[in-house]
């Protein structure tokens, strides 16, 4: 049974790196296992950053859409839905009884 010299977590017997903190183990040191090259890490972080940017952009759009839809739903719940005049097609304010454009009684 071996433990990490940095964080103390139990390791599998043939581990070259700690699964918890990433420290190189005694076995890894003895076998000469090196950390990944800086270029590999840089590429990995760049790809992760691009994926995070896509995720945050998508999440921001979803939040905007949710606020828009919620605002519309609350307005309709408080004031009723916008009435469309069957005669002229004009959109009238919620709760209107007559069309503001042509005076036709609204349904």
Backbone as XML, in Angstrom:
<?xml version="1.0"?>
<chain id="A" units="angstrom">
  <residue number="1" name="UNK">
    <atom name="N" x="0.843" y="-1.169" z="0.000"/>
    <atom name="CA" x="0.000" y="0.000" z="0.000"/>
    <atom name="C" x="0.894" y="1.239" z="0.000"/>
  </residue>
  <residue number="2" name="UNK">
    <atom name="N" x="0.722" y="2.118" z="-0.985"/>
    <atom name="CA" x="1.531" y="3.326" z="-1.049"/>
    <atom name="C" x="0.634" y="4.553" z="-0.948"/>
  </residue>
  <residue number="3" name="UNK">
    <atom name="N" x="1.236" y="5.639" z="-0.475"/>
    <atom name="CA" x="0.513" y="6.888" z="-0.287"/>
    <atom name="C" x="1.297" y="8.019" z="-0.934"/>
  </residue>
  <residue number="4" name="UNK">
    <atom name="N" x="0.586" y="9.038" z="-1.352"/>
    <atom name="CA" x="1.212" y="10.202" z="-1.983"/>
    <atom name="C" x="2.021" y="10.976" z="-0.950"/>
  </residue>
  <residue number="5" name="UNK">
    <atom name="N" x="3.237" y="11.353" z="-1.328"/>
    <atom name="CA" x="4.097" y="12.097" z="-0.409"/>
    <atom name="C" x="3.661" y="13.557" z="-0.284"/>
  </residue>
  <residue number="6" name="UNK">
    <atom name="N" x="2.837" y="14.042" z="-1.216"/>
    <atom name="CA" x="2.384" y="15.434" z="-1.147"/>
    <atom name="C" x="1.049" y="15.554" z="-0.413"/>
  </residue>
  <residue number="7" name="UNK">
    <atom name="N" x="0.034" y="14.765" z="-0.812"/>
    <atom name="CA" x="-1.301" y="14.945" z="-0.231"/>
    <atom name="C" x="-1.739" y="13.809" z="0.684"/>
  </residue>
  <residue number="8" name="UNK">
    <atom name="N" x="-1.013" y="12.694" z="0.676"/>
    <atom name="CA" x="-1.324" y="11.592" z="1.581"/>
    <atom name="C" x="-2.392" y="10.623" z="1.116"/>
  </residue>
  <residue number="9" name="UNK">
    <atom name="N" x="-2.944" y="10.815" z="-0.078"/>
    <atom name="CA" x="-3.975" y="9.897" z="-0.596"/>
    <atom name="C" x="-3.356" y="8.547" z="-0.931"/>
  </residue>
  <residue number="10" name="UNK">
    <atom name="N" x="-4.165" y="7.497" z="-0.739"/>
    <atom name="CA" x="-3.701" y="6.151" z="-1.077"/>
    <atom name="C" x="-3.622" y="6.019" z="-2.591"/>
  </residue>
  <residue number="11" name="UNK">
    <atom name="N" x="-2.564" y="5.365" z="-3.058"/>
    <atom name="CA" x="-2.318" y="5.204" z="-4.489"/>
    <atom name="C" x="-2.377" y="3.740" z="-4.879"/>
  </residue>
  <residue number="12" name="UNK">
    <atom name="N" x="-2.648" y="3.507" z="-6.157"/>
    <atom name="CA" x="-2.492" y="2.136" z="-6.659"/>
    <atom name="C" x="-0.987" y="1.865" z="-6.691"/>
  </residue>
  <residue number="13" name="UNK">
    <atom name="N" x="-0.613" y="0.620" z="-6.543"/>
    <atom name="CA" x="0.798" y="0.274" z="-6.353"/>
    <atom name="C" x="1.727" y="0.692" z="-7.484"/>
  </residue>
  <residue number="14" name="UNK">
    <atom name="N" x="1.237" y="0.717" z="-8.724"/>
    <atom name="CA" x="2.128" y="1.038" z="-9.847"/>
    <atom name="C" x="1.908" y="2.445" z="-10.404"/>
  </residue>
  <residue number="15" name="UNK">
    <atom name="N" x="1.316" y="3.348" z="-9.606"/>
    <atom name="CA" x="1.012" y="4.708" z="-10.076"/>
    <atom name="C" x="2.287" y="5.517" z="-10.265"/>
  </residue>
  <residue number="16" name="UNK">
    <atom name="N" x="2.342" y="6.232" z="-11.364"/>
    <atom name="CA" x="3.462" y="7.136" z="-11.620"/>
    <atom name="C" x="3.139" y="8.551" z="-11.126"/>
  </residue>
  <residue number="17" name="UNK">
    <atom name="N" x="1.833" y="8.853" z="-11.066"/>
    <atom name="CA" x="1.364" y="10.152" z="-10.591"/>
    <atom name="C" x="0.185" y="9.941" z="-9.642"/>
  </residue>
  <residue number="18" name="UNK">
    <atom name="N" x="0.036" y="10.857" z="-8.693"/>
    <atom name="CA" x="-1.092" y="10.810" z="-7.758"/>
    <atom name="C" x="-2.364" y="11.192" z="-8.498"/>
  </residue>
  <residue number="19" name="UNK">
    <atom name="N" x="-3.420" y="10.411" z="-8.314"/>
    <atom name="CA" x="-4.695" y="10.702" z="-8.973"/>
    <atom name="C" x="-5.403" y="11.890" z="-8.336"/>
  </residue>
  <residue number="20" name="UNK">
    <atom name="N" x="-4.974" y="12.300" z="-7.150"/>
    <atom name="CA" x="-5.633" y="13.399" z="-6.443"/>
    <atom name="C" x="-4.964" y="14.748" z="-6.696"/>
  </residue>
  <residue number="21" name="UNK">
    <atom name="N" x="-3.646" y="14.815" z="-6.541"/>
    <atom name="CA" x="-2.958" y="16.113" z="-6.651"/>
    <atom name="C" x="-2.012" y="16.204" z="-7.841"/>
  </residue>
  <residue number="22" name="UNK">
    <atom name="N" x="-1.750" y="15.103" z="-8.530"/>
    <atom name="CA" x="-0.905" y="15.129" z="-9.714"/>
    <atom name="C" x="0.587" y="15.021" z="-9.453"/>
  </residue>
  <residue number="23" name="UNK">
    <atom name="N" x="0.967" y="14.865" z="-8.185"/>
    <atom name="CA" x="2.396" y="14.760" z="-7.859"/>
    <atom name="C" x="2.971" y="13.464" z="-8.428"/>
  </residue>
  <residue number="24" name="UNK">
    <atom name="N" x="4.217" y="13.531" z="-8.848"/>
    <atom name="CA" x="4.902" y="12.326" z="-9.335"/>
    <atom name="C" x="5.238" y="11.466" z="-8.124"/>
  </residue>
  <residue number="25" name="UNK">
    <atom name="N" x="4.991" y="10.172" z="-8.234"/>
    <atom name="CA" x="5.242" y="9.249" z="-7.126"/>
    <atom name="C" x="6.699" y="8.793" z="-7.121"/>
  </residue>
  <residue number="26" name="UNK">
    <atom name="N" x="7.077" y="8.101" z="-6.069"/>
    <atom name="CA" x="8.437" y="7.553" z="-5.995"/>
    <atom name="C" x="8.702" y="6.610" z="-7.157"/>
  </residue>
  <residue number="27" name="UNK">
    <atom name="N" x="7.704" y="5.801" z="-7.510"/>
    <atom name="CA" x="7.860" y="4.878" z="-8.648"/>
    <atom name="C" x="8.071" y="5.676" z="-9.938"/>
  </residue>
  <residue number="28" name="UNK">
    <atom name="N" x="7.304" y="6.732" z="-10.108"/>
    <atom name="CA" x="7.441" y="7.586" z="-11.289"/>
    <atom name="C" x="8.815" y="8.232" z="-11.362"/>
  </residue>
  <residue number="29" name="UNK">
    <atom name="N" x="9.331" y="8.640" z="-10.219"/>
    <atom name="CA" x="10.665" y="9.254" z="-10.171"/>
    <atom name="C" x="11.725" y="8.221" z="-10.524"/>
  </residue>
  <residue number="30" name="UNK">
    <atom name="N" x="11.631" y="7.034" z="-9.901"/>
    <atom name="CA" x="12.622" y="5.980" z="-10.165"/>
    <atom name="C" x="12.627" y="5.538" z="-11.623"/>
  </residue>
  <residue number="31" name="UNK">
    <atom name="N" x="11.436" y="5.491" z="-12.244"/>
    <atom name="CA" x="11.345" y="5.065" z="-13.645"/>
    <atom name="C" x="11.638" y="6.197" z="-14.617"/>
  </residue>
  <residue number="32" name="UNK">
    <atom name="N" x="11.852" y="7.398" z="-14.102"/>
    <atom name="CA" x="12.179" y="8.534" z="-14.960"/>
    <atom name="C" x="11.002" y="9.065" z="-15.758"/>
  </residue>
  <residue number="33" name="UNK">
    <atom name="N" x="9.790" y="8.839" z="-15.267"/>
    <atom name="CA" x="8.600" y="9.325" z="-15.964"/>
    <atom name="C" x="8.520" y="10.841" z="-15.775"/>
  </residue>
  <residue number="34" name="UNK">
    <atom name="N" x="8.460" y="11.557" z="-16.879"/>
    <atom name="CA" x="8.397" y="13.014" z="-16.829"/>
    <atom name="C" x="6.971" y="13.510" z="-16.898"/>
  </residue>
  <residue number="35" name="UNK">
    <atom name="N" x="6.783" y="14.726" z="-16.435"/>
    <atom name="CA" x="5.486" y="15.378" z="-16.584"/>
    <atom name="C" x="5.238" y="15.610" z="-18.069"/>
  </residue>
  <residue number="36" name="UNK">
    <atom name="N" x="3.972" y="15.784" z="-18.464"/>
    <atom name="CA" x="3.703" y="16.048" z="-19.884"/>
    <atom name="C" x="4.446" y="17.302" z="-20.342"/>
  </residue>
  <residue number="37" name="UNK">
    <atom name="N" x="4.875" y="17.341" z="-21.602"/>
    <atom name="CA" x="5.557" y="18.532" z="-22.121"/>
    <atom name="C" x="4.661" y="19.762" z="-22.010"/>
  </residue>
  <residue number="38" name="UNK">
    <atom name="N" x="5.286" y="20.911" z="-21.833"/>
    <atom name="CA" x="4.557" y="22.171" z="-21.678"/>
    <atom name="C" x="3.635" y="22.420" z="-22.867"/>
  </residue>
  <residue number="39" name="UNK">
    <atom name="N" x="4.079" y="22.051" z="-24.070"/>
    <atom name="CA" x="3.256" y="22.266" z="-25.261"/>
    <atom name="C" x="1.948" y="21.477" z="-25.168"/>
  </residue>
  <residue number="40" name="UNK">
    <atom name="N" x="2.036" y="20.228" z="-24.652"/>
    <atom name="CA" x="0.829" y="19.418" z="-24.499"/>
    <atom name="C" x="-0.136" y="20.065" z="-23.516"/>
  </residue>
  <residue number="41" name="UNK">
    <atom name="N" x="0.409" y="20.573" z="-22.415"/>
    <atom name="CA" x="-0.433" y="21.240" z="-21.428"/>
    <atom name="C" x="-1.047" y="22.508" z="-22.009"/>
  </residue>
  <residue number="42" name="UNK">
    <atom name="N" x="-0.251" y="23.277" z="-22.734"/>
    <atom name="CA" x="-0.742" y="24.514" z="-23.344"/>
    <atom name="C" x="-1.875" y="24.200" z="-24.317"/>
  </residue>
  <residue number="43" name="UNK">
    <atom name="N" x="-1.708" y="23.169" z="-25.151"/>
    <atom name="CA" x="-2.756" y="22.782" z="-26.095"/>
    <atom name="C" x="-4.016" y="22.325" z="-25.367"/>
  </residue>
  <residue number="44" name="UNK">
    <atom name="N" x="-3.829" y="21.556" z="-24.308"/>
    <atom name="CA" x="-4.981" y="21.061" z="-23.545"/>
    <atom name="C" x="-5.750" y="22.218" z="-22.921"/>
  </residue>
  <residue number="45" name="UNK">
    <atom name="N" x="-5.030" y="23.184" z="-22.341"/>
    <atom name="CA" x="-5.698" y="24.334" z="-21.738"/>
    <atom name="C" x="-6.370" y="25.199" z="-22.802"/>
  </residue>
  <residue number="46" name="UNK">
    <atom name="N" x="-5.753" y="25.328" z="-23.957"/>
    <atom name="CA" x="-6.345" y="26.109" z="-25.040"/>
    <atom name="C" x="-7.654" y="25.469" z="-25.511"/>
  </residue>
  <residue number="47" name="UNK">
    <atom name="N" x="-7.624" y="24.154" z="-25.699"/>
    <atom name="CA" x="-8.838" y="23.450" z="-26.116"/>
    <atom name="C" x="-9.921" y="23.558" z="-25.050"/>
  </residue>
  <residue number="48" name="UNK">
    <atom name="N" x="-9.531" y="23.415" z="-23.787"/>
    <atom name="CA" x="-10.497" y="23.532" z="-22.698"/>
    <atom name="C" x="-11.090" y="24.938" z="-22.663"/>
  </residue>
  <residue number="49" name="UNK">
    <atom name="N" x="-10.254" y="25.946" z="-22.879"/>
    <atom name="CA" x="-10.741" y="27.325" z="-22.906"/>
    <atom name="C" x="-11.735" y="27.555" z="-24.030"/>
  </residue>
  <residue number="50" name="UNK">
    <atom name="N" x="-11.447" y="27.001" z="-25.205"/>
    <atom name="CA" x="-12.374" y="27.140" z="-26.333"/>
    <atom name="C" x="-13.709" y="26.466" z="-26.039"/>
  </residue>
  <residue number="51" name="UNK">
    <atom name="N" x="-13.657" y="25.293" z="-25.441"/>
    <atom name="CA" x="-14.888" y="24.577" z="-25.098"/>
    <atom name="C" x="-15.686" y="25.341" z="-24.036"/>
  </residue>
  <residue number="52" name="UNK">
    <atom name="N" x="-14.980" y="25.923" z="-23.072"/>
    <atom name="CA" x="-15.658" y="26.707" z="-22.041"/>
    <atom name="C" x="-16.296" y="27.952" z="-22.647"/>
  </residue>
  <residue number="53" name="UNK">
    <atom name="N" x="-15.616" y="28.585" z="-23.596"/>
    <atom name="CA" x="-16.169" y="29.757" z="-24.258"/>
    <atom name="C" x="-17.466" y="29.393" z="-24.983"/>
  </residue>
  <residue number="54" name="UNK">
    <atom name="N" x="-17.459" y="28.267" z="-25.690"/>
    <atom name="CA" x="-18.674" y="27.813" z="-26.374"/>
    <atom name="C" x="-19.792" y="27.542" z="-25.374"/>
  </residue>
  <residue number="55" name="UNK">
    <atom name="N" x="-19.447" y="26.882" z="-24.273"/>
    <atom name="CA" x="-20.455" y="26.543" z="-23.258"/>
    <atom name="C" x="-21.037" y="27.801" z="-22.622"/>
  </residue>
  <residue number="56" name="UNK">
    <atom name="N" x="-20.184" y="28.773" z="-22.279"/>
    <atom name="CA" x="-20.677" y="29.999" z="-21.657"/>
    <atom name="C" x="-21.519" y="30.817" z="-22.635"/>
  </residue>
  <residue number="57" name="UNK">
    <atom name="N" x="-21.138" y="30.837" z="-23.905"/>
    <atom name="CA" x="-21.917" y="31.556" z="-24.909"/>
    <atom name="C" x="-23.297" y="30.926" z="-25.047"/>
  </residue>
  <residue number="58" name="UNK">
    <atom name="N" x="-23.329" y="29.609" z="-25.106"/>
    <atom name="CA" x="-24.597" y="28.894" z="-25.208"/>
    <atom name="C" x="-25.453" y="29.112" z="-23.958"/>
  </residue>
  <residue number="59" name="UNK">
    <atom name="N" x="-24.824" y="29.059" z="-22.798"/>
    <atom name="CA" x="-25.557" y="29.267" z="-21.546"/>
    <atom name="C" x="-26.100" y="30.687" z="-21.461"/>
  </residue>
  <residue number="60" name="UNK">
    <atom name="N" x="-25.316" y="31.672" z="-21.899"/>
    <atom name="CA" x="-25.771" y="33.063" z="-21.875"/>
    <atom name="C" x="-26.996" y="33.242" z="-22.765"/>
  </residue>
  <residue number="61" name="UNK">
    <atom name="N" x="-26.981" y="32.629" z="-23.942"/>
    <atom name="CA" x="-28.128" y="32.724" z="-24.835"/>
    <atom name="C" x="-29.353" y="32.060" z="-24.210"/>
  </residue>
  <residue number="62" name="UNK">
    <atom name="N" x="-29.157" y="30.917" z="-23.569"/>
    <atom name="CA" x="-30.273" y="30.226" z="-22.917"/>
    <atom name="C" x="-30.857" y="31.075" z="-21.788"/>
  </residue>
  <residue number="63" name="UNK">
    <atom name="N" x="-29.999" y="31.760" z="-21.038"/>
    <atom name="CA" x="-30.479" y="32.627" z="-19.955"/>
    <atom name="C" x="-31.254" y="33.812" z="-20.534"/>
  </residue>
  <residue number="64" name="UNK">
    <atom name="N" x="-30.723" y="34.428" z="-21.605"/>
    <atom name="CA" x="-31.445" y="35.545" z="-22.250"/>
    <atom name="C" x="-32.819" y="35.095" z="-22.731"/>
  </residue>
  <residue number="65" name="UNK">
    <atom name="N" x="-32.868" y="33.932" z="-23.381"/>
    <atom name="CA" x="-34.145" y="33.410" z="-23.871"/>
    <atom name="C" x="-35.113" y="33.145" z="-22.714"/>
  </residue>
  <residue number="66" name="UNK">
    <atom name="N" x="-34.591" y="32.589" z="-21.632"/>
    <atom name="CA" x="-35.441" y="32.300" z="-20.470"/>
    <atom name="C" x="-36.014" y="33.581" z="-19.877"/>
  </residue>
  <residue number="67" name="UNK">
    <atom name="N" x="-35.195" y="34.626" z="-19.756"/>
    <atom name="CA" x="-35.686" y="35.898" z="-19.230"/>
    <atom name="C" x="-36.738" y="36.512" z="-20.156"/>
  </residue>
  <residue number="68" name="UNK">
    <atom name="N" x="-36.491" y="36.437" z="-21.458"/>
    <atom name="CA" x="-37.457" y="36.977" z="-22.413"/>
    <atom name="C" x="-38.782" y="36.247" z="-22.303"/>
  </residue>
  <residue number="69" name="UNK">
    <atom name="N" x="-38.736" y="34.926" z="-22.308"/>
    <atom name="CA" x="-39.956" y="34.134" z="-22.227"/>
    <atom name="C" x="-40.658" y="34.319" z="-20.895"/>
  </residue>
  <residue number="70" name="UNK">
    <atom name="N" x="-39.904" y="34.419" z="-19.824"/>
    <atom name="CA" x="-40.499" y="34.606" z="-18.509"/>
    <atom name="C" x="-41.173" y="35.963" z="-18.423"/>
  </residue>
  <residue number="71" name="UNK">
    <atom name="N" x="-40.507" y="36.993" z="-18.943"/>
    <atom name="CA" x="-41.114" y="38.330" z="-18.948"/>
    <atom name="C" x="-42.421" y="38.354" z="-19.712"/>
  </residue>
  <residue number="72" name="UNK">
    <atom name="N" x="-42.443" y="37.704" z="-20.861"/>
    <atom name="CA" x="-43.658" y="37.637" z="-21.670"/>
    <atom name="C" x="-44.747" y="36.881" z="-20.919"/>
  </residue>
  <residue number="73" name="UNK">
    <atom name="N" x="-44.390" y="35.780" z="-20.293"/>
    <atom name="CA" x="-45.360" y="34.969" z="-19.570"/>
    <atom name="C" x="-45.950" y="35.739" z="-18.387"/>
  </residue>
  <residue number="74" name="UNK">
    <atom name="N" x="-45.094" y="36.454" z="-17.656"/>
    <atom name="CA" x="-45.570" y="37.241" z="-16.514"/>
    <atom name="C" x="-46.491" y="38.357" z="-16.992"/>
  </residue>
  <residue number="75" name="UNK">
    <atom name="N" x="-46.111" y="39.042" z="-18.081"/>
    <atom name="CA" x="-46.944" y="40.126" z="-18.614"/>
    <atom name="C" x="-48.310" y="39.591" z="-19.037"/>
  </residue>
  <residue number="76" name="UNK">
    <atom name="N" x="-48.310" y="38.441" z="-19.720"/>
    <atom name="CA" x="-49.576" y="37.851" z="-20.154"/>
    <atom name="C" x="-50.421" y="37.410" z="-18.963"/>
  </residue>
  <residue number="77" name="UNK">
    <atom name="N" x="-49.787" y="36.899" z="-17.921"/>
    <atom name="CA" x="-50.523" y="36.470" z="-16.735"/>
    <atom name="C" x="-51.139" y="37.659" z="-16.011"/>
  </residue>
  <residue number="78" name="UNK">
    <atom name="N" x="-50.440" y="38.785" z="-15.999"/>
    <atom name="CA" x="-50.937" y="39.972" z="-15.309"/>
    <atom name="C" x="-51.954" y="40.756" z="-16.127"/>
  </residue>
  <residue number="79" name="UNK">
    <atom name="N" x="-51.709" y="40.883" z="-17.417"/>
    <atom name="CA" x="-52.523" y="41.774" z="-18.243"/>
    <atom name="C" x="-53.316" y="41.068" z="-19.334"/>
  </residue>
  <residue number="80" name="UNK">
    <atom name="N" x="-53.098" y="39.812" z="-19.527"/>
    <atom name="CA" x="-53.755" y="39.089" z="-20.604"/>
    <atom name="C" x="-52.902" y="39.115" z="-21.865"/>
  </residue>
  <residue number="81" name="UNK">
    <atom name="N" x="-53.299" y="38.341" z="-22.856"/>
    <atom name="CA" x="-52.523" y="38.264" z="-24.088"/>
    <atom name="C" x="-52.863" y="39.431" z="-25.007"/>
  </residue>
  <residue number="82" name="UNK">
    <atom name="N" x="-51.909" y="39.768" z="-25.867"/>
    <atom name="CA" x="-52.133" y="40.810" z="-26.861"/>
    <atom name="C" x="-53.255" y="40.360" z="-27.787"/>
  </residue>
  <residue number="83" name="UNK">
    <atom name="N" x="-54.206" y="41.267" z="-28.029"/>
    <atom name="CA" x="-55.332" y="40.951" z="-28.917"/>
    <atom name="C" x="-55.008" y="41.380" z="-30.336"/>
  </residue>
  <residue number="84" name="UNK">
    <atom name="N" x="-55.272" y="40.502" z="-31.291"/>
    <atom name="CA" x="-55.083" y="40.818" z="-32.708"/>
    <atom name="C" x="-56.466" y="41.073" z="-33.294"/>
  </residue>
  <residue number="85" name="UNK">
    <atom name="N" x="-56.611" y="42.213" z="-33.938"/>
    <atom name="CA" x="-57.895" y="42.596" z="-34.519"/>
    <atom name="C" x="-58.246" y="41.669" z="-35.686"/>
  </residue>
  <residue number="86" name="UNK">
    <atom name="N" x="-59.443" y="41.075" z="-35.651"/>
    <atom name="CA" x="-59.838" y="40.191" z="-36.754"/>
    <atom name="C" x="-60.119" y="40.967" z="-38.048"/>
  </residue>
  <residue number="87" name="UNK">
    <atom name="N" x="-60.333" y="42.266" z="-37.950"/>
    <atom name="CA" x="-60.661" y="43.083" z="-39.124"/>
    <atom name="C" x="-59.407" y="43.593" z="-39.831"/>
  </residue>
  <residue number="88" name="UNK">
    <atom name="N" x="-58.488" y="44.234" z="-39.060"/>
    <atom name="CA" x="-57.326" y="44.859" z="-39.702"/>
    <atom name="C" x="-55.998" y="44.178" z="-39.366"/>
  </residue>
  <residue number="89" name="UNK">
    <atom name="N" x="-56.001" y="43.266" z="-38.389"/>
    <atom name="CA" x="-54.787" y="42.541" z="-38.031"/>
    <atom name="C" x="-53.845" y="43.297" z="-37.115"/>
  </residue>
  <residue number="90" name="UNK">
    <atom name="N" x="-54.241" y="44.481" z="-36.635"/>
    <atom name="CA" x="-53.390" y="45.268" z="-35.753"/>
    <atom name="C" x="-53.306" y="44.598" z="-34.376"/>
  </residue>
  <residue number="91" name="UNK">
    <atom name="N" x="-52.138" y="44.667" z="-33.774"/>
    <atom name="CA" x="-51.965" y="44.140" z="-32.418"/>
    <atom name="C" x="-52.377" y="45.220" z="-31.431"/>
  </residue>
  <residue number="92" name="UNK">
    <atom name="N" x="-53.209" y="44.852" z="-30.489"/>
    <atom name="CA" x="-53.709" y="45.787" z="-29.496"/>
    <atom name="C" x="-53.180" y="45.434" z="-28.118"/>
  </residue>
  <residue number="93" name="UNK">
    <atom name="N" x="-53.207" y="46.409" z="-27.230"/>
    <atom name="CA" x="-52.696" y="46.196" z="-25.881"/>
    <atom name="C" x="-53.523" y="45.133" z="-25.173"/>
  </residue>
  <residue number="94" name="UNK">
    <atom name="N" x="-52.880" y="44.390" z="-24.262"/>
    <atom name="CA" x="-53.611" y="43.368" z="-23.522"/>
    <atom name="C" x="-54.809" y="43.968" z="-22.784"/>
  </residue>
  <residue number="95" name="UNK">
    <atom name="N" x="-55.920" y="43.277" z="-22.838"/>
    <atom name="CA" x="-57.129" y="43.711" z="-22.143"/>
    <atom name="C" x="-57.992" y="44.677" z="-22.936"/>
  </residue>
  <residue number="96" name="UNK">
    <atom name="N" x="-57.561" y="45.081" z="-24.145"/>
    <atom name="CA" x="-58.349" y="46.023" z="-24.946"/>
    <atom name="C" x="-59.639" y="45.357" z="-25.409"/>
  </residue>
  <residue number="97" name="UNK">
    <atom name="N" x="-60.728" y="46.136" z="-25.427"/>
    <atom name="CA" x="-62.019" y="45.630" z="-25.891"/>
    <atom name="C" x="-62.273" y="45.976" z="-27.353"/>
  </residue>
  <residue number="98" name="UNK">
    <atom name="N" x="-61.657" y="47.094" z="-27.819"/>
    <atom name="CA" x="-61.843" y="47.543" z="-29.188"/>
    <atom name="C" x="-60.481" y="47.813" z="-29.818"/>
  </residue>
  <residue number="99" name="UNK">
    <atom name="N" x="-60.376" y="47.617" z="-31.109"/>
    <atom name="CA" x="-59.143" y="47.861" z="-31.850"/>
    <atom name="C" x="-58.814" y="49.343" z="-31.842"/>
  </residue>
  <residue number="100" name="UNK">
    <atom name="N" x="-57.601" y="49.684" z="-31.534"/>
    <atom name="CA" x="-57.201" y="51.094" z="-31.491"/>
    <atom name="C" x="-57.004" y="51.673" z="-32.887"/>
  </residue>
  <residue number="101" name="UNK">
    <atom name="N" x="-56.919" y="50.822" z="-33.891"/>
    <atom name="CA" x="-56.703" y="51.288" z="-35.264"/>
    <atom name="C" x="-58.009" y="51.476" z="-36.028"/>
  </residue>
  <residue number="102" name="UNK">
    <atom name="N" x="-58.899" y="50.443" z="-35.942"/>
    <atom name="CA" x="-60.122" y="50.524" z="-36.741"/>
    <atom name="C" x="-61.411" y="50.524" z="-35.909"/>
  </residue>
  <residue number="103" name="UNK">
    <atom name="N" x="-61.340" y="50.324" z="-34.605"/>
    <atom name="CA" x="-62.504" y="50.394" z="-33.726"/>
    <atom name="C" x="-63.354" y="49.135" z="-33.674"/>
  </residue>
  <residue number="104" name="UNK">
    <atom name="N" x="-62.925" y="48.059" z="-34.323"/>
    <atom name="CA" x="-63.683" y="46.797" z="-34.313"/>
    <atom name="C" x="-63.625" y="46.184" z="-32.913"/>
  </residue>
  <residue number="105" name="UNK">
    <atom name="N" x="-64.753" y="45.604" z="-32.480"/>
    <atom name="CA" x="-64.793" y="44.932" z="-31.182"/>
    <atom name="C" x="-63.898" y="43.715" z="-31.256"/>
  </residue>
  <residue number="106" name="UNK">
    <atom name="N" x="-63.035" y="43.584" z="-30.229"/>
    <atom name="CA" x="-62.072" y="42.471" z="-30.180"/>
    <atom name="C" x="-62.691" y="41.273" z="-29.478"/>
  </residue>
  <residue number="107" name="UNK">
    <atom name="N" x="-62.298" y="40.078" z="-29.890"/>
    <atom name="CA" x="-62.854" y="38.854" z="-29.265"/>
    <atom name="C" x="-62.420" y="38.720" z="-27.811"/>
  </residue>
</chain>
